[in-house]
Amino acid sequence: MRTLLVDHHADLARAVRVALADSGFAVDVACTLEQASSAFHCASYEILLLEMALPDGDGLDWLRQLRSEGHSVPAVIMSNINDIESRIAIFNGGADDFLVKPVCPVELIARMRAIQRRSIQMTDPILVFGNLTFDPIGRQVSVAGHPLTIARRELCILEHLLNRAGRIVPREQLEGHLYSFNDEVSTNALEVGIYRLRRHLSGSGATPRIRTVRGIGYILELPGAASA
């Protein structure tokens, strides 16, 4: 999940970012609402983690503004305020969850996974393409009913391609889904991931294939199928 963490406490933000990155999240950190707004309009985020008290305003007020503009990205508010009136205001302001600071990274990750599961369950959770099946909740891949073990990074690539199966996925879109602004990414990191994923698919007898669209990106397709 591409995540925007908005927190001006450097030590806490660093600890949360490291814990999330270790669990497979791509995390961008903003220390102010101004930085958060700039990041939000530069990347596509799947979840927001917002502190309430920020140097240039209130994180909940910013979330209310996003909701009024029609943005539905899930949001978790983090605050050291824990009275009932404040919690009600937080949920009425558009938050999907609330955590008392200091945040426990393990609990935060569990709550983020729960939000992700709820979002997936609103649609058909199981992705099927050819003889390839992917369960995004259990993070399970199978080919013709046989389990296939894939490393975390390649699994993220596969999930993104499966969600757009039969359509070209621009390289920039894939990289934006996989890496945060702060990640040190080699120029061929995506190519290496695609290469490894191709080996997994071909070696397991999967019918879908990843085709490179030179100068644009990649497409997951079935042999002989027309692509867009």
C-alpha distance (Angstrom), angle and dihedral (degrees) to the residues before:
residue distance angle dihedral
M1 . . .
R2 3.80 . .
T3 3.80 102.0 .
L4 3.79 134.2 -166.4
L5 3.82 112.3 -153.9
V6 3.81 113.4 -165.4
D7 3.81 110.7 -168.7
H8 3.80 130.7 128.2
H9 3.81 95.4 -157.2
A10 3.79 99.4 98.4
D11 3.81 99.1 -161.5
L12 3.79 94.7 48.4
A13 3.80 93.0 43.5
R14 3.81 90.4 50.6
A15 3.82 92.8 50.2
V16 3.80 92.5 47.8
R17 3.79 92.5 46.3
V18 3.81 92.8 51.4
A19 3.82 92.1 47.8
L20 3.80 92.0 49.0
A21 3.80 93.4 45.9
D22 3.81 89.9 51.2
S23 3.82 87.8 54.5
G24 3.79 93.9 52.1
F25 3.81 102.4 -93.9
A26 3.80 121.8 135.7
V27 3.82 103.1 -137.4
D28 3.79 131.7 -166.1
V29 3.81 117.1 -170.9
A30 3.81 125.4 -147.8
C31 3.81 123.1 -175.3
T32 3.81 97.3 -165.8
L33 3.80 138.3 30.4
E34 3.79 88.9 -111.4
Q35 3.80 90.4 58.1
A36 3.80 90.4 43.2
S37 3.81 92.2 53.3
S38 3.80 91.6 49.2
A39 3.81 92.1 49.6
F40 3.81 93.3 43.9
H41 3.78 91.7 56.6
C42 3.81 93.4 44.8
A43 3.82 99.5 51.4
S44 3.79 140.0 30.0
Y45 3.80 110.8 -113.5
E46 3.79 128.4 -163.8
I47 3.82 95.8 -163.2
L48 3.82 138.9 13.1
L49 3.82 125.5 -146.6
L50 3.79 108.5 -162.2
E51 3.78 133.4 -172.7
M52 3.80 111.6 -152.1
A53 3.81 100.9 -143.4
L54 3.80 108.7 58.8
P55 3.82 129.2 162.9
D56 3.81 93.5 -108.6
G57 3.79 102.0 33.5
D58 3.78 149.2 -44.2
G59 3.80 119.9 -46.9
L60 3.81 91.2 -147.1
D61 3.81 91.4 54.2
W62 3.81 88.4 52.4
L63 3.80 90.3 50.1
R64 3.81 90.5 50.6
Q65 3.79 88.2 53.6
L66 3.80 91.4 51.2
R67 3.80 91.0 50.1
S68 3.81 91.3 49.4
E69 3.81 87.8 54.4
G70 3.78 90.7 54.1
H71 3.82 99.8 -103.4
S72 3.81 110.3 147.4
V73 3.83 100.0 -179.2
P74 3.84 108.5 141.5
A75 3.81 114.9 -103.6
V76 3.80 135.4 -162.4
I77 3.80 116.7 -160.0
M78 3.82 118.0 -148.4
S79 3.80 118.6 -161.5
N80 3.80 143.0 146.9
I81 3.82 88.3 -135.6
N82 3.80 108.4 98.4
D83 3.81 109.8 164.9
I84 3.80 118.9 125.6
E85 3.82 95.3 -112.2
S86 3.80 91.7 54.0
R87 3.81 92.4 47.8
I88 3.79 91.1 51.2
A89 3.81 90.2 49.4
I90 3.81 90.2 50.1
F91 3.81 93.5 54.3
N92 3.81 92.6 41.2
G93 3.80 87.3 51.8
G94 3.80 91.5 62.8
A95 3.81 104.5 -90.1
D96 3.80 119.0 145.6
D97 3.80 94.5 -157.6
F98 3.79 142.1 1.4
L99 3.81 133.6 -144.1
V100 3.79 129.7 -172.7
K101 3.81 115.5 -125.8
P102 2.94 134.5 -87.9
V103 3.78 84.0 58.1
C104 3.79 120.8 -144.4
P105 3.84 104.5 -134.9
V106 3.82 92.7 -148.0
E107 3.81 92.1 54.6
L108 3.81 91.1 43.7
I109 3.81 91.5 53.9
A110 3.81 90.8 48.6
R111 3.79 91.1 52.0
M112 3.81 91.7 47.0
R113 3.81 89.8 51.6
A114 3.81 89.2 50.3
I115 3.81 90.9 52.6
Q116 3.80 89.1 48.4
R117 3.82 91.2 51.4
R118 3.80 91.9 50.4
S119 3.80 91.0 50.3
I120 3.80 92.1 49.5
Q121 3.81 93.2 46.5
M122 3.81 90.5 58.0
T123 3.80 86.3 72.0
D124 3.80 132.5 31.9
P125 3.83 100.4 -60.8
I126 3.79 98.5 -159.2
L127 3.80 117.7 77.6
V128 3.81 115.5 -153.9
F129 3.79 125.3 -177.8
G130 3.79 120.5 164.3
N131 3.80 106.5 -41.5
L132 3.81 91.4 -27.5
T133 3.81 119.8 104.8
F134 3.80 126.8 -174.5
D135 3.79 127.3 -172.2
P136 3.84 105.6 -160.7
I137 3.80 93.0 -168.2
G138 3.79 96.6 52.9
R139 3.84 92.0 29.9
Q140 3.81 88.5 -130.1
V141 3.82 125.5 151.3
S142 3.79 125.0 -167.5
V143 3.79 135.5 177.0
A144 3.81 115.4 -151.3
G145 3.79 87.8 -19.3
H146 3.81 95.8 -50.1
P147 3.83 118.0 117.3
L148 3.79 116.4 -112.9
T149 3.81 120.6 -159.6
I150 3.81 114.2 -145.8
A151 3.81 129.1 174.6
R152 3.80 117.0 -106.3
R153 3.80 97.4 -105.3
E154 3.80 94.1 48.1
L155 3.80 89.5 45.9
C156 3.81 89.8 56.6
I157 3.81 90.4 51.0
L158 3.80 91.0 49.3
E159 3.80 92.4 49.0
H160 3.79 92.0 51.7
L161 3.81 92.8 47.5
L162 3.81 91.8 45.9
N163 3.80 91.4 53.1
R164 3.80 86.9 57.9
A165 3.79 99.4 32.8
G166 3.80 112.7 167.3
R167 3.81 92.0 19.4
I168 3.78 130.3 93.9
V169 3.81 112.8 -105.3
P170 3.82 111.3 -155.4
R171 3.78 115.4 -125.1
E172 3.82 91.2 -123.7
Q173 3.80 90.7 54.9
L174 3.80 92.3 52.3
E175 3.80 92.6 47.9
G176 3.80 91.0 46.9
H177 3.80 89.6 53.9
L178 3.80 94.2 48.3
Y179 3.79 106.2 38.0
S180 3.79 136.9 45.9
F181 3.80 124.2 -138.7
N182 3.82 89.7 -101.7
D183 3.80 97.2 51.0
E184 3.78 115.6 110.9
V185 3.79 100.0 -132.0
S186 3.80 123.7 -178.4
T187 3.79 117.1 -132.4
N188 3.80 92.0 -110.0
A189 3.83 98.7 39.4
L190 3.79 93.3 110.6
E191 3.81 92.5 46.3
V192 3.80 90.0 52.4
G193 3.80 90.7 50.9
I194 3.81 91.7 48.3
Y195 3.82 90.8 48.2
R196 3.81 92.3 52.2
L197 3.79 92.1 45.6
R198 3.80 91.2 50.9
R199 3.80 89.7 53.1
H200 3.81 90.8 52.1
L201 3.80 92.2 49.8
S202 3.78 97.2 45.5
G203 3.80 93.3 41.9
S204 3.81 92.4 52.7
G205 3.78 95.5 47.8
A206 3.81 94.7 -111.3
T207 3.81 113.3 167.7
P208 3.84 96.5 -145.8
R209 3.79 115.6 88.4
I210 3.80 131.7 -163.9
R211 3.79 112.1 -129.1
T212 3.79 122.7 -166.5
V213 3.79 114.1 -131.9
R214 3.76 99.6 -155.5
G215 3.78 114.4 -121.4
I216 3.81 93.0 3.5
G217 3.80 116.1 55.2
Y218 3.79 142.4 -95.5
I219 3.78 139.5 -51.2
L220 3.80 131.4 -158.6
E221 3.77 107.3 -143.3
L222 3.77 144.5 155.9
P223 3.82 119.8 -114.2
G224 3.81 111.0 -87.3
A225 3.83 94.1 9.4
A226 3.79 120.8 132.6
S227 3.81 111.9 -116.7
A228 3.79 134.7 -153.5
